[in-house]
């Protein structure tokens, strides 16, 4: 099965850089995804790492290291609108986990002026 | 614009009632999912379906059933609602993940249905 761990909350000021770590225990997966969810809203897709390394999308970057069972989401030049919950997720590839997208418990990012 | 629509944003039901949560997607996606979201627990998978009339249990299927009679529609059924099923329910859809195609398996979520069971 899979187990993903991420910090429950991170607070930072506008303009700062925040790194949200996601460590996992899984017997195999297709890739690591990140989703953003604002209060009262639906989760929306941010990024996907199918291979080890860094993926950059504007102010957001995501990293995966399968050998370290570790990934992170990097938020740069923080803006007030980045205040939201961020979830890491993996899709299983074993017989009992195929097709399932498993989510971590989420990290609440609070951006202060 | 891609869309996943859940039939009700807010529902209040009584213990023992049968509850139907409906979800429709207009993207011709093969996969559909039902999650529940509770504070501190993230999103937990209840059931998912990768084709019409096909269903697979997620991590917390007890007390729930699903129906997928048409590709675009995936229903979640609570046969006899209980207070511990008070939660936010999220429906999602995605294309089938085909390794090597660059498909990220991105999930498209509906706005959610907040169910309160009294």
Interface residues (C-beta under 8 A of the other chain):
Chain A: X8 X30 X31 X33 X35 X41 X42 X43 X44 X45 X48 X50 X87 X91 X99 X100 X101 X102 X103 X104 X105 X106
Chain B: X4 X31 X33 X35 X40 X41 X42 X43 X44 X45 X48 X50 X56 X58 X59 X90 X94 X97 X99 X104 X105 X106 X107 X108 X109 X110 X111 X112
